[in-house]
Amino acid sequence: MNKNIGVFILCISILQAPNLLAATKKDPVSTADSKINAICGDLLQGSQQIISNPNKPLSVLDLFDPDPEKNLCARAPSMFMNATQYAAWLIASKPQRPIKDPIYGMRPMKIWPTLHDGGKAAGGHRIIGQYLAINSIVDFILSAARKGSSNGKMLLLRGPGGVGKTEILNILANLATNLPLIDQKYTRYTFRWKDLDKIPGLKALLTDANPTIVNELQRSPLVLFSQVPALLDKALDFGRQHVAKELGFEFAPHINPDPHTKQILKVLVLHYFPSKDYTVKEYLQMLEAHVEIVPREIDPDAPPALIRYIDKDPNWTELTFDQNMFRYALLQDPNNPLAYHYRGLIPRADGFLLFLDELFRMPQQVRDFILDLIQNGAVQRGGAPTLDLDALVMVTSNDENIKQVVGDGHAVQALMGRAQQRPFRGTLNPTEAIATLIAMVLDNPKIAAIRKQTLFEMKSLTPNSHWEPFDFNTVFPAPNEDGKYPEFDGRYVLRYGLGNDEYIHIAPRALQMIALTSVATRLVTDPKAGKDIVGENDLVKKADPLFTNPAFRLEVLLGIRGLQNKERAMLEHIMFELKEGDTGILPREAHTWFEEALKLARDNHNTLTPAVVAKAFRNIVSQGIVEIPPNQRPVWIALAKMVKSHFIAEFLGQDVTNIISGNQSRVADLYDEIAQEIMALSKDPNARTWQSADGSDNPILFDRLAKIKAIYKTKYQRELDLGDIKTFNITRAAVTDRHPELLSTIRKYLVDNEIETKSLTAYKTAFEGKGQSPEFSAKVAAIRATLADHGYNETAFLEALRFIEEMRLQEPGK
């Protein structure tokens, strides 16, 4: 009985729910008046303070208000911009800063934070590296903005997949959506029609479901005055007075009305002034009766104007215009613009950016259409009236597709002639390679669906630090003015979430192994490949190891091999001429490698180590998980072995040395001692001591110095120049600056001389739990307690010991 009563009450509650909801939907001003008055009493001070609502419809008259504080033209500079100028304004919304190119440090360039920092306005999207390409693209856009036109040119972004070409579209689309929410001056205003049901020539086209004609292209309100020079000049003059300084260039608004607007204005004029001339005042009164000024609507769910690869006959309705059959039936005029919808992908780009992905893979009729669009700035298809398009056009393609179509006739040649080409390639900077890999993982659509569960987290390598949400700009800050990044391993440790509080620990040097191997495969070190530039490049001509030895090349890119500017300029020239970064393990292959490593890490106590990464590499190569050119398979395998033995083993040895000694500054301290010894010997070749800051004498350890010289000679194929070290020590910019080659040599010395193979085995046995001597117990316990401060867990440390031991056994003479 009680159960039935409960069900009855529940049903009554549901039936009354609409009334209850209606009762709660009151004007917010009328609810809790006493509390609101108490809160706002001091603020109001006897008057109602008005907060401006940017979405409130405005009057056409607001465009001509003489008060700059109220005039809409002054508050909305974008009203005076064409598409290219608006793109330039968005990019320049944050000031750029100068840096040197992070690859070889030869070229001055700029960082554009809007494109590189992944900020909120950019929706978290970022372009990693690619500074040369981005600077060239921005220069093109800024130049076109200053000229007021791109002169029928398009930007062709050419290069392999996964290097950041389409990310430009994502960033600009997000800036256009988000910057107006942050600062009203970035709001683009348009207009909408009202009360058209009162106009006989338009009334028949309206229904209850569609009570007005939508302004689909949302152009600037200035187009309403294109046929009334007095009003247009007045608005433009106002813009010149109050807006030009804001823009930084002379504005060039797109003031041509679209076909819909032209037709509606024509009908309105015929209705109000059927047989007489009219004044400026009368025209303005007509607009005031039928036009509202509103912010341009951006549907965040609608895809941007991105046209992806079309592999068959194109759907022209989807690309351009579609016929409104209802209006067509009423108008019985196929040439009437109102018989068509301008909502295809290409018209959607009006006023902003048209982006075509892999244009040169598309059918020839699409390429011909795009050529005509770029040449004439117009879209024409079927019986629809021509639409003059205001858009910045960008297209992408890889080099292979361009080569395949370059002989396809005059149209392709003409299209290439209209293209301003900007190469995108796989980065040669190891830090950028790691950052690109992390960004690709975060942007993986498979991950996005479970973003809450599958995340990177980070922890600073300082005592008692805690795991915290991953912050890209903290882990990968922008390069400094010299184009240098802080070292990745040694600052933060990452872990990868699997959901349900389960994580994969990413051990130090694991991601570095993927990055260094990837970069090594992108280098061109074969003199035969450089035969066309032999005459102008000594490194190629002489088959210099600096060019032909990939280990040397990586040392330069890591900053552990010093070079003269002439040598750096040659390597940079080789990079451009041989298109380094076009082939090899590119971001998508590196991503696949990382995913395979994550799978293997699940069976390795949820720990991703360099050993796991090496095993994953063997899998992707042997099982065909990634496509490898047949002649490159042995090259990739050899380069992976080189990175493993030449770099990762040494880096792991450095980490193990620091962990066992308990002194993370051991390398720096030893460097400073050696530098003091060198400085003393440079002053007096017979010196036997050097003097410390407190005035005490310290002996010069000649045996140690001799070992370091020997390691240096083996490592760099030349003698250690004490005069070079002295000069560097005197001229270094900061006390913390250290000669990169000597620093790397000292790391190698410590690994070779302070961790004997015998002690490695003892530590390995202890951590494997196979027994340990009593004297080892306390030391092992102390090491365990400090592992986290070095980014390691027990599994990662034990594997580092095994890794070093394995590499030593493979060394000649072992």
LOLOTI-738239 format. One line per 2 residues: number of its first residue (from 1); their letters; for each residue z, x, y of C-alpha. Coordinates in pm, whole numbers, plus 50000, padded with zeros to 5 digits. Layout:
NUM	a	Z:X:Y  ... .
END
This chain:
1	mn	50000:50000:50000  50095:50279:50242 .
3	kn	49776:50467:50151  49561:50165:50242 .
5	ig	49735:50131:50576  49668:50499:50647 .
7	vf	49297:50459:50570  49281:50149:50794 .
9	il	49441:50337:51084  49204:50630:51033 .
11	ci	48900:50398:51043  49023:50231:51361 .
13	si	49074:50576:51518  48718:50679:51433 .
15	lq	48575:50355:51572  48768:50403:51894 .
17	ap	48678:50771:51927  48386:50717:52170 .
19	nl	48618:50524:52402  48879:50794:52375 .
21	la	48621:51058:52458  48497:50852:52750 .
23	at	48851:50826:52876  48886:51204:52880 .
25	kk	48554:51269:53056  48686:51222:53406 .
27	dp	48585:51391:53724  48777:51722:53712 .
29	vs	48896:51667:54070  49077:51346:53975 .
31	ta	49279:51493:53686  49625:51642:53735 .
33	ds	49592:51607:54114  49949:51707:54188 .
35	ki	49923:52035:53994  49584:52118:54145 .
37	na	49709:52049:54497  50011:52268:54436 .
39	ic	49794:52556:54314  49531:52525:54586 .
41	gd	49753:52423:54876  49770:52769:55030 .
43	ll	49400:52830:54965  49276:52506:55115 .
45	qg	49484:52528:55435  49401:52170:55516 .
47	sq	49026:52194:55442  48804:52176:55135 .
49	qi	48664:52524:55066  48317:52500:54916 .
51	is	48206:52729:54633  47831:52776:54622 .
53	np	47671:52652:54301  47356:52862:54232 .
55	nk	47213:52590:54006  47227:52315:54267 .
57	pl	46876:52196:54362  46773:52320:54703 .
59	sv	46536:52186:54963  46201:52335:55059 .
61	ld	46349:52359:55407  46597:52622:55279 .
63	lf	46304:52864:55263  46272:52850:55642 .
65	dp	46633:52839:55761  46661:53084:56054 .
67	dp	47013:53191:55945  46981:53491:55706 .
69	ek	47307:53388:55541  47157:53054:55444 .
71	nl	46790:53135:55409  46687:53132:55044 .
73	ca	46421:53397:55098  46686:53642:55214 .
75	ra	46912:53562:54918  46635:53579:54657 .
77	ps	46419:53892:54706  46239:53833:54375 .
79	mf	46056:53542:54540  45844:53806:54713 .
81	mn	45767:54015:54404  45486:54016:54157 .
83	at	45558:54076:53789  45537:54456:53808 .
85	qy	45761:54471:54113  46019:54251:53944 .
87	aa	46021:54477:53636  46066:54780:53863 .
89	wl	46354:54609:54047  46532:54529:53720 .
91	ia	46497:54887:53596  46630:55024:53926 .
93	sk	46931:54787:53929  47138:55091:53827 .
95	pq	47078:55425:53996  46909:55697:53794 .
97	rp	47043:56051:53766  46866:56382:53703 .
99	ik	46893:56579:53378  46698:56844:53193 .
101	dp	46501:56747:52886  46749:56748:52590 .
103	iy	46491:56898:52350  46415:57239:52503 .
105	gm	46577:57199:52846  46264:57297:53037 .
107	rp	46160:56981:53222  46358:56799:53490 .
109	mk	46376:56427:53417  46585:56121:53491 .
111	iw	46817:55896:53299  46762:55527:53378 .
113	pt	47093:55368:53271  46943:55017:53247 .
115	lh	46717:55143:52967  46946:55396:52801 .
117	dg	47310:55286:52816  47299:54959:52619 .
119	gk	47501:54776:52885  47586:54406:52893 .
121	aa	47293:54328:53120  47060:54482:52861 .
123	gg	47222:54276:52587  47343:54592:52414 .
125	hr	46986:54715:52360  46916:55080:52435 .
127	ii	46646:55343:52403  46782:55662:52253 .
129	gq	46624:55978:52388  46249:55945:52455 .
131	yl	46321:56067:52808  45973:56204:52868 .
133	ai	45805:55879:52760  46050:55659:52952 .
135	ns	46018:55867:53269  45641:55839:53246 .
137	iv	45658:55461:53189  45899:55405:53477 .
139	df	45686:55625:53705  45385:55407:53621 .
141	il	45577:55085:53692  45727:55217:54016 .
143	sa	45390:55346:54134  45226:55011:54057 .
145	ar	45513:54832:54233  45467:55042:54547 .
147	kg	45092:54978:54542  45151:54609:54479 .
149	ss	44925:54614:54173  44871:54790:53841 .
151	ng	44496:54793:53916  44389:54640:53587 .
153	km	44572:54899:53378  44793:54849:53077 .
155	ll	45062:55072:52930  44980:55188:52577 .
157	lr	45290:55306:52391  45162:55502:52095 .
159	gp	45362:55648:51810  45520:55572:51471 .
161	gg	45745:55276:51401  46117:55276:51470 .
163	vg	46114:55511:51769  46198:55254:52039 .
165	kt	45866:55117:52166  45943:54745:52138 .
167	ei	46299:54803:52257  46162:54814:52612 .
169	ln	46066:54447:52582  46412:54352:52453 .
171	il	46582:54537:52737  46368:54394:53017 .
173	an	46392:54042:52873  46772:54072:52862 .
175	la	46788:54213:53214  46586:53918:53343 .
177	tn	46827:53680:53170  47159:53851:53241 .
179	lp	47132:54019:53581  47110:53682:53766 .
181	li	47440:53589:53599  47596:53910:53732 .
183	dq	47440:53914:54079  47267:53612:54237 .
185	ky	47019:53831:54422  46833:53884:54092 .
187	tr	46782:53510:54047  46419:53405:54045 .
189	yt	46356:53070:54209  46086:52822:54126 .
191	fr	46040:52452:54193  46026:52125:54008 .
193	wk	45854:51799:54087  46036:51476:54162 .
195	dl	45945:51114:54229  45587:51154:54108 .
197	dk	45605:50801:53963  45549:50678:54318 .
199	ip	45206:50841:54331  44932:50619:54178 .
201	gl	44719:50916:54079  45005:51059:53871 .
203	ka	45212:50759:53768  44998:50682:53463 .
205	ll	45078:51028:53320  45454:50966:53312 .
207	td	45661:50799:53044  46030:50722:52994 .
209	an	46049:51022:52764  45869:51246:53016 .
211	pt	45948:51102:53359  45790:51393:53548 .
213	iv	45534:51669:53507  45706:51992:53411 .
215	ne	45627:52304:53610  45560:52511:53296 .
217	lq	45477:52846:53459  45769:52832:53706 .
219	rs	45601:53033:53977  45756:53120:54311 .
221	pl	45787:52834:54563  45563:53043:54789 .
223	vl	45261:52917:54593  45318:52573:54745 .
225	fs	45204:52713:55082  44897:52905:54968 .
227	qv	44667:52655:55146  44887:52633:55456 .
229	pa	44871:52978:55619  45117:52894:55896 .
231	ll	45399:52813:55652  45313:53099:55418 .
233	dk	45304:53352:55701  45637:53226:55829 .
235	al	45801:53278:55489  45633:53619:55444 .
237	df	45739:53731:55791  46095:53634:55713 .
239	gr	46070:53831:55392  45945:54140:55571 .
241	qh	46238:54127:55809  46514:54075:55556 .
243	va	46390:54166:55210  46175:54480:55235 .
245	ke	46476:54713:55261  46628:54554:54952 .
247	lg	46315:54614:54748  46248:54971:54846 .
249	fe	45874:54897:54854  45635:54666:55039 .
251	fa	45642:54337:54853  45327:54177:54712 .
253	ph	45411:53826:54590  45185:53638:54355 .
255	in	45099:53338:54573  44818:53178:54375 .
257	pd	44920:52834:54248  44862:52769:53880 .
259	ph	44610:52497:53777  44883:52232:53735 .
261	tk	45025:52295:54081  44680:52296:54241 .
263	qi	44596:51962:54083  44926:51794:54175 .
265	lk	44905:51918:54534  44550:51788:54550 .
267	vl	44660:51442:54431  44955:51437:54673 .
269	vl	44737:51529:54971  44482:51262:54878 .
271	hy	44762:51008:54851  44935:51086:55180 .
273	fp	44635:51194:55385  44337:51019:55224 .
275	sk	44104:51040:55520  44267:51243:55792 .
277	dy	44381:51588:55880  44750:51659:55863 .
279	tv	44996:51879:56045  45220:52154:55909 .
281	ke	45515:51925:55970  45357:51641:55768 .
283	yl	45275:51878:55481  45633:52002:55479 .
285	qm	45761:51643:55478  45537:51568:55180 .
287	le	45681:51865:54986  46034:51768:55082 .
289	ah	45978:51427:54923  45845:51562:54592 .
291	ve	45977:51915:54541  46316:52067:54462 .
293	iv	46381:52442:54463  46571:52553:54152 .
295	pr	46645:52877:53965  46380:52972:53714 .
297	ei	46499:52862:53372  46517:53120:53096 .
299	dp	46568:52983:52750  46772:53247:52566 .
301	da	46660:53100:52234  46289:53119:52316 .
303	pp	46120:53439:52199  45996:53669:52475 .
305	al	45624:53708:52533  45578:53928:52228 .
307	ir	45257:53900:52031  45294:54069:51695 .
309	yi	45023:54184:51460  44760:53919:51385 .
311	dk	44583:53990:51057  44342:53695:51051 .
313	dp	44169:53453:51285  44404:53403:51580 .
315	nw	44557:53068:51663  44429:53042:52019 .
317	te	44633:52729:52092  44948:52923:52009 .
319	lt	44831:53217:52217  44692:53038:52522 .
321	fd	44673:52661:52592  44708:52343:52393 .
323	qn	44574:52004:52487  44811:51724:52583 .
325	mf	44638:51443:52395  44831:51166:52574 .
327	ry	44731:51288:52918  44378:51367:52804 .
329	al	44335:51009:52681  44445:50876:53020 .
331	lq	44248:51124:53229  43928:51123:53023 .
333	dp	43850:51453:53191  43861:51769:52979 .
335	nn	43842:51982:53296  44156:51835:53447 .
337	pl	44436:52095:53429  44690:51821:53359 .
339	ay	44521:51760:53024  44656:52096:52902 .
341	hy	44990:52261:52837  45026:52620:52961 .
343	rg	45296:52717:52712  45122:52963:52479 .
345	li	45258:53313:52428  45029:53462:52694 .
347	pr	45099:53207:52972  45468:53244:52891 .
349	ad	45438:53603:53015  45336:53486:53363 .
351	gf	45556:53645:53625  45692:53912:53395 .
353	ll	45588:54111:53086  45322:54063:52819 .
355	fl	45392:54280:52515  45141:54315:52230 .
357	de	45262:54496:51919  45007:54694:51716 .
359	lf	44712:54580:51927  44463:54803:51750 .
361	rm	44538:54644:51414  44445:54303:51552 .
363	pq	44104:54138:51505  43827:54251:51735 .
365	qv	43810:53914:51914  44176:53955:52016 .
367	rd	44111:54305:52148  43809:54178:52342 .
369	fi	44018:53895:52483  44293:54134:52598 .
371	ld	44034:54362:52758  43897:54069:52957 .
373	li	44249:53964:53054  44333:54313:53182 .
375	qn	44002:54359:53365  44002:54020:53535 .
377	ga	44370:53927:53536  44271:53586:53402 .
379	vq	44315:53377:53088  44030:53147:52992 .
381	rg	43991:52961:52666  43804:52648:52566 .
383	ga	43770:52381:52833  44098:52460:53007 .
385	pt	44079:52576:53368  44114:52951:53417 .
387	ld	44468:53077:53465  44512:53387:53678 .
389	ld	44793:53573:53503  45058:53774:53685 .
391	al	45197:54003:53414  45278:54364:53341 .
393	vm	45087:54435:53019  45227:54672:52755 .
395	vt	45078:54730:52411  45183:54946:52118 .
397	sn	44995:55121:51842  45036:55413:51610 .
399	de	44789:55699:51625  44628:55622:51290 .
401	ni	44524:55270:51395  44377:55402:51718 .
403	kq	44174:55660:51525  44040:55390:51292 .
405	vv	43905:55167:51570  43809:55425:51830 .
407	gd	43446:55410:51712  43432:55030:51699 .
409	gh	43207:54996:51999  43210:54970:52375 .
411	av	43493:54715:52393  43746:54949:52230 .
413	qa	43632:55238:52450  43669:55016:52756 .
415	lm	44013:54906:52640  44120:55268:52596 .
417	gr	43983:55339:52942  44216:55074:53081 .
419	aq	44515:55220:52897  44775:55451:53043 .
421	qr	44894:55621:52723  45257:55716:52672 .
423	pf	45349:55888:52342  45667:55793:52153 .
425	rg	45764:56023:51868  46053:56086:51634 .
427	tl	46312:56286:51826  46366:56655:51758 .
429	np	46719:56646:51899  46971:56628:51610 .
431	te	47230:56428:51808  46967:56174:51912 .
433	ai	46857:56151:51548  47211:56054:51443 .
435	at	47241:55807:51731  46906:55649:51639 .
437	li	47020:55609:51279  47344:55436:51384 .
439	am	47155:55210:51626  46910:55106:51353 .
441	vl	47197:55019:51120  47364:54808:51389 .
443	dn	47034:54632:51466  46956:54561:51102 .
445	pk	46892:54184:51077  47062:54181:50736 .
447	ia	47376:54303:50908  47350:54079:51213 .
449	ai	47417:53772:50999  47757:53911:50898 .
451	rk	47823:54117:51207  48193:54027:51204 .
453	qt	48239:54186:50864  47992:54472:50864 .
455	lf	48069:54707:51149  48116:55068:51230 .
457	em	48462:55159:51350  48564:55485:51510 .
459	ks	48872:55699:51537  48932:55989:51772 .
461	lt	49014:56316:51597  49352:56354:51761 .
463	pn	49693:56323:51594  49809:55965:51531 .
465	sh	49488:55805:51662  49394:55457:51540 .
467	we	49076:55291:51423  48908:55092:51695 .
469	pf	48581:54899:51742  48279:55124:51760 .
471	df	48164:55200:52114  47821:55356:52124 .
473	nt	47850:55525:52463  48182:55683:52371 .
475	vf	48058:55831:52046  47716:55919:52192 .
477	pa	47758:55976:52567  47451:56052:52773 .
479	pn	47353:56419:52803  47490:56617:53095 .
481	ed	47272:56748:53377  47166:57042:53157 .
483	gk	47046:56798:52889  47324:56887:52645 .
485	yp	47516:56640:52427  47873:56697:52311 .
487	ef	47894:56780:51941  47900:56471:51722 .
489	dg	48117:56592:51431  48457:56703:51549 .
491	ry	48507:56435:51817  48509:56105:51630 .
493	vl	48505:55995:51269  48332:55674:51164 .
495	ry	48379:55424:50888  48147:55148:50779 .
497	gl	48291:54803:50708  48204:54617:50390 .
499	gn	48408:54304:50466  48749:54197:50333 .
501	de	48908:54503:50494  48705:54736:50272 .
503	yi	48540:55038:50432  48326:55336:50352 .
505	hi	48466:55652:50509  48184:55859:50664 .
507	ap	48290:56220:50620  48200:56492:50872 .
509	ra	47857:56653:50828  47720:56362:50618 .
511	lq	47514:56207:50899  47437:56554:51032 .
513	mi	47268:56635:50701  47040:56332:50732 .
515	al	46960:56414:51095  46888:56785:51045 .
517	ts	46670:56722:50740  46481:56449:50925 .
519	va	46422:56673:51226  46314:56963:51002 .
521	tr	46043:56748:50841  45914:56647:51186 .
523	lv	45850:57008:51289  45509:57169:51247 .
525	td	45554:57530:51135  45221:57604:50967 .
527	pk	45004:57842:51176  44694:57680:51027 .
529	ag	44791:57353:51194  44811:57533:51526 .
531	kd	44476:57712:51505  44341:57518:51804 .
533	iv	44616:57653:52030  44635:58005:51887 .
535	ge	44457:58159:52184  44720:58039:52429 .
537	nd	45038:58065:52225  45181:58397:52111 .
539	lv	45429:58237:51871  45150:58079:51671 .
541	kk	44913:58374:51706  45164:58622:51568 .
543	ad	45309:58374:51315  45644:58445:51478 .
545	pl	45943:58333:51265  46065:58144:51571 .
547	ft	45768:57914:51511  45718:57938:51135 .
549	np	46081:57943:51018  46226:57588:51027 .
551	af	46582:57725:51010  46521:57922:51329 .
553	rl	46371:57616:51493  46675:57404:51401 .
555	ev	46909:57670:51537  46728:57650:51870 .
557	ll	46754:57270:51871  47123:57289:51780 .
559	gi	47186:57536:52061  47308:57813:51829 .
561	rg	47009:58042:51891  46950:58160:52243 .
563	lq	46597:58188:52381  46429:58307:52695 .
565	nk	46260:58043:52908  45917:58178:52812 .
567	er	45993:58118:52443  46131:57771:52513 .
569	am	45820:57684:52712  45603:57795:52420 .
571	le	45797:57581:52173  45772:57285:52407 .
573	hi	45396:57340:52433  45372:57350:52053 .
575	mf	45574:57027:52032  45327:56845:52258 .
577	el	45005:56996:52124  45092:56954:51755 .
579	ke	45251:56611:51813  45576:56705:51643 .
581	gd	45772:56395:51553  45467:56192:51448 .
583	tg	45525:56266:51080  45809:56353:50846 .
585	il	46126:56153:50787  46114:55909:51078 .
587	pr	46387:55660:51178  46292:55392:50924 .
589	ea	46289:55641:50635  46620:55788:50756 .
591	ht	46763:55437:50763  46651:55377:50403 .
593	wf	46810:55709:50304  47137:55608:50469 .
595	ee	47138:55270:50291  47088:55446:49956 .
597	al	47374:55682:50039  47601:55386:50119 .
599	kl	47531:55240:49775  47626:55566:49606 .
601	ar	47936:55601:49825  48079:55283:49670 .
603	dn	48119:55479:49344  48265:55779:49525 .
605	hn	48599:55627:49627  48416:55458:49920 .
607	tl	48350:55796:50078  48014:55910:50213 .
609	tp	47996:56290:50194  47715:56549:50226 .
611	av	47709:56567:49844  47648:56190:49825 .
613	va	47380:56219:50095  47210:56495:49892 .
615	ka	47213:56278:49580  47072:55982:49776 .
617	fr	46791:56206:49901  46699:56299:49545 .
619	ni	46688:55928:49461  46460:55822:49744 .
621	vs	46222:56111:49672  46211:56083:49293 .
623	qg	46215:55703:49267  45958:55634:49535 .
625	iv	46206:55442:49753  46026:55581:50059 .
627	ei	45656:55654:50081  45589:56028:50101 .
629	pp	45248:56187:50148  45180:56371:49819 .
631	nq	45145:56711:49984  45472:56663:50173 .
633	rp	45702:56588:49880  45772:56956:49790 .
635	vw	45802:57039:50162  46068:56772:50216 .
637	ia	46262:56889:49910  46253:57252:50026 .
639	la	46365:57160:50377  46653:56948:50245 .
641	km	46773:57246:50037  46745:57473:50341 .
643	vk	46954:57237:50556  47211:57206:50279 .
645	sh	47254:57580:50224  47187:57720:50571 .
647	fi	47369:57466:50788  47584:57213:50604 .
649	ae	47758:57470:50382  47842:57680:50688 .
651	fl	47964:57378:50887  48178:57260:50597 .
653	gq	48315:57611:50558  48410:57606:50925 .
655	dv	48590:57274:50877  48773:57395:50566 .
657	tn	48876:57712:50748  49026:57508:51032 .
659	ii	49203:57271:50792  49355:57543:50572 .
661	sg	49456:57762:50865  49589:57463:51057 .
663	nq	49425:57603:51369  49131:57410:51511 .
665	sr	49088:57667:51788  49054:57957:51543 .
667	va	48684:58011:51619  48734:57998:51995 .
669	dl	49035:58231:51983  48848:58486:51773 .
671	yd	48543:58460:52001  48759:58540:52303 .
673	ei	48905:58845:52125  48559:58973:52028 .
675	aq	48430:58913:52382  48718:59119:52523 .
677	ei	48639:59400:52280  48273:59396:52384 .
679	ma	48364:59395:52755  48595:59697:52702 .
681	ls	48326:59887:52510  48062:59806:52771 .
683	kd	48279:59975:53032  48377:60271:52811 .
685	pn	48191:60336:52481  48492:60542:52368 .
687	ar	48746:60267:52434  48993:60193:52155 .
689	tw	49188:59908:52315  49138:59606:52541 .
691	qs	49388:59462:52784  49506:59101:52764 .
693	ad	49601:58883:53062  49969:58984:53036 .
695	gs	49875:59353:53064  49943:59444:52702 .
697	dn	49701:59665:52509  49531:59534:52196 .
699	pi	49343:59750:51946  48967:59709:51905 .
701	lf	48909:59618:51540  48593:59816:51469 .
703	dr	48564:59714:51104  48568:59345:51201 .
705	la	48320:59407:51481  48090:59590:51239 .
707	ki	48096:59293:50997  48015:59056:51282 .
709	ka	47723:59277:51391  47592:59278:51034 .
711	iy	47614:58899:51005  47441:58866:51343 .
713	kt	47153:59092:51237  47102:58900:50911 .
715	ky	47125:58567:51085  46905:58637:51388 .
717	qr	46683:58921:51265  46782:59150:51550 .
719	el	47071:59370:51661  47365:59222:51850 .
721	dl	47309:59325:52214  47650:59400:52362 .
723	gd	47498:59411:52712  47361:59057:52665 .
725	ik	47706:58932:52563  47863:59109:52862 .
727	tf	47612:58954:53103  47665:58609:52955 .
729	ni	48043:58648:52976  48023:58745:53344 .
731	tr	47775:58476:53449  47895:58179:53238 .
733	aa	47939:57862:53439  48278:57768:53290 .
735	vt	48556:57952:53109  48487:57737:52802 .
737	dr	48118:57843:52785  48054:58074:52494 .
739	hp	47744:58262:52385  47587:58029:52123 .
741	el	47462:58299:51886  47785:58501:51887 .
743	ls	47987:58182:51843  47779:58081:51540 .
745	ti	47814:58433:51397  48192:58418:51429 .
747	rk	48197:58084:51247  48002:58244:50963 .
749	yl	48235:58545:50962  48543:58326:50928 .
751	vd	48392:58128:50643  48284:58441:50458 .
753	ne	48599:58646:50513  48889:58403:50533 .
755	ie	48803:58169:50245  48761:58368:49928 .
757	tk	48595:58203:49629  48918:58251:49435 .
759	sl	49123:58056:49691  48854:57787:49706 .
761	ta	48893:57736:49333  49272:57721:49365 .
763	yk	49261:57455:49634  48997:57259:49444 .
765	ta	49208:57265:49129  49514:57150:49322 .
767	fe	49333:56856:49483  49180:56760:49151 .
769	gk	49534:56723:49018  49479:56973:48739 .
771	gq	49794:57166:48816  49901:57400:49090 .
773	sp	50142:57684:49130  50474:57611:49303 .
775	ef	50377:57826:49602  50073:57605:49656 .
777	sa	50266:57279:49662  50394:57303:50017 .
779	kv	50058:57422:50152  49863:57145:49980 .
781	aa	50110:56887:50112  50065:57021:50465 .
783	ir	49685:57008:50430  49699:56648:50307 .
785	at	49907:56554:50610  49648:56690:50855 .
787	la	49320:56587:50687  49281:56271:50899 .
789	dh	49306:56477:51218  48993:56662:51106 .
791	gy	48803:56347:51004  48851:56399:50630 .
793	ne	49016:56208:50351  49113:56367:50018 .
795	ta	48781:56282:49852  48581:56431:50140 .
797	fl	48793:56748:50150  48770:56802:49774 .
799	ea	48393:56755:49786  48372:57001:50077 .
801	lr	48547:57260:49859  48307:57190:49571 .
803	fi	48008:57198:49806  48098:57542:49946 .
805	ee	48170:57676:49599  47833:57548:49472 .
807	mr	47645:57705:49763  47820:58039:49714 .
809	lq	47727:58047:49349  47364:57998:49450 .
811	ep	47369:58290:49696  47179:58604:49584 .
813	gk	47399:58847:49397  47663:58589:49309 .
END
